[in-house]
Amino acid sequence: MSASLPTTALLAAAAQFGTPLYVYEAATIRRQYHKLTAAFSGHPTRFFYACKALTNVAVLRVLLAEGAGLDCVSINEVRLGLHAGFAPENILFTPNSVAFSELVEAKELGVNLNIDNLALLEQFGATFGGSYPVCVRLNPHIEAGGNYKISTGHIDSKFGVSIHQMRHLERVVKGTGLHVRGLHMHTGSEIKDVEVFLRALDILFDAARRFPQLEFLDLGSGFKVPYKPGDPETDVAGLGERVAAAFQDFEVEYGRPLEAWFEPGKYLVSECGFLLVEVSTVKHTTATVFAGVNSGFNHLIRPMMYDAYHHISNLSHPASPERLYTVVGNICETDTFAWDRLLPEVREGDVLAFHNAGAYGFEMSSSFNSRLRPAEVLLEEDGSLRLIRKRQTFEDLLAGQVA
Ligand SMILES: *Cc1c(COP(=O)(O)O)cnc(C)c1O
């Protein structure tokens, strides 16, 4: 959750651009980025924004201007990054389950490759030898708890080369002359416990001993931000100190400097974003009071897909007495945003704001039910509002259809 709610600017945005509307605060993105760079200033560290969280080019450019790199999971994200102005060497391509041809395409664009599959590594090495250094994505099988659906480190996970396949990986590297310049892990779990994270780092150090040409170790993401009031945020300053100390110790043994790389998504863009919706109906049933809004899981799917909590504010009547509501969308499907939520009394026409809507909000939206995807607006530090994506139109629904 954001520390403070920019109510006036959000209401102005809703009035100017209509709802449903995504609004992103540039200042919050910069603040989060600076917290990370300050926390890890004790060791050479690079941050690659995991742009699948939010790919609007204007947002990419906010982070580009701050000096971030970009982590991309599809060839089109790579193209968006290049279009936004990121240099190929500042882009990391971390796909999974892709065809060899997509890796070759990314190689031709000159970006860093992070390969997560022994068969693809073997094919890449057989084709290019050591001429194009790569990073290998490992699966340390570290479970830090959390949601099985979004966790990637468990034994059933499709991600990465298992840490138990190291011997096989070494064979592939030696046999093909592949140049491994980095090792990567991204468990998908949130860093709730620094000790658990450091155990995963130890596993990565252990793997690194087998590869003498490494330049970096990529520790993925897992930085947690608060969604509910009172939720903790990852103590990045504490983590930064521990990680720097661990790297310094390991470098003595390893005999070469190693950069730390990270790929934060949510940490950078979750709190900057608000989805503004308007209350269409207030409906009393035998069981509850539904506040029906002009949106649904076609615009924000996280509550339905991950049981995610998104805090809701009533921007129009923040001071009214609180009552219990079940907040639902207008999609012909069960699309409940929140059960039994205490909100300042809601009236038809009120503008509500969903918090933490920057990461995996617009990006996972669709035009299900032939409803239009929202517009996106960037709230600049000087208070100005900039339209950075137009609302979809009916013509957009027909575009590309061949009658
Ligand atoms: C999604 C993803 C991230 C970002 O995860 P967050 O939880 O949003 O910080 C980082 N690295 C990779 C490889 C990812 O797929």
The ligand as an SDF file (V2000), in Angstrom:
LIG
                    3D

 15 15  0  0  0  0  0  0  0  0999 V2000
    8.0560  -12.4820  -12.5910 C   0  0  0  0  0  0  0  0  0  0  0  0
    9.4990  -12.5470  -12.4730 C   0  0  0  0  0  0  0  0  0  0  0  0
   10.1760  -11.6710  -11.6430 C   0  0  0  0  0  0  0  0  0  0  0  0
    9.4820  -10.6050  -10.8170 C   0  0  0  0  0  0  0  0  0  0  0  0
    8.7480  -11.0940   -9.7480 O   0  0  0  0  0  0  0  0  0  0  0  0
    8.0430  -10.0770   -8.7250 P   0  0  0  0  0  0  0  0  0  0  0  0
    7.4010  -10.9580   -7.7330 O   0  0  0  0  0  0  0  0  0  0  0  0
    7.0600   -9.2620   -9.5020 O   0  0  0  0  0  0  0  0  0  0  0  0
    9.0910   -9.2000   -8.1500 O   0  0  0  0  0  0  0  0  0  0  0  0
   11.5540  -11.7680  -11.6010 C   0  0  0  0  0  0  0  0  0  0  0  0
   12.2210  -12.6860  -12.3300 N   0  0  0  0  0  0  0  0  0  0  0  0
   11.5960  -13.5390  -13.1500 C   0  0  0  0  0  0  0  0  0  0  0  0
   12.3790  -14.5150  -13.9430 C   0  0  0  0  0  0  0  0  0  0  0  0
   10.2110  -13.5170  -13.2470 C   0  0  0  0  0  0  0  0  0  0  0  0
    9.5920  -14.3880  -14.0520 O   0  0  0  0  0  0  0  0  0  0  0  0
  1  2  1  0
  2  3  1  0
  2 14  2  0
  3  4  1  0
  3 10  2  0
  4  5  1  0
  5  6  1  0
  6  7  2  0
  6  8  1  0
  6  9  1  0
 10 11  1  0
 11 12  2  0
 12 13  1  0
 12 14  1  0
 14 15  1  0
M  END
$$$$
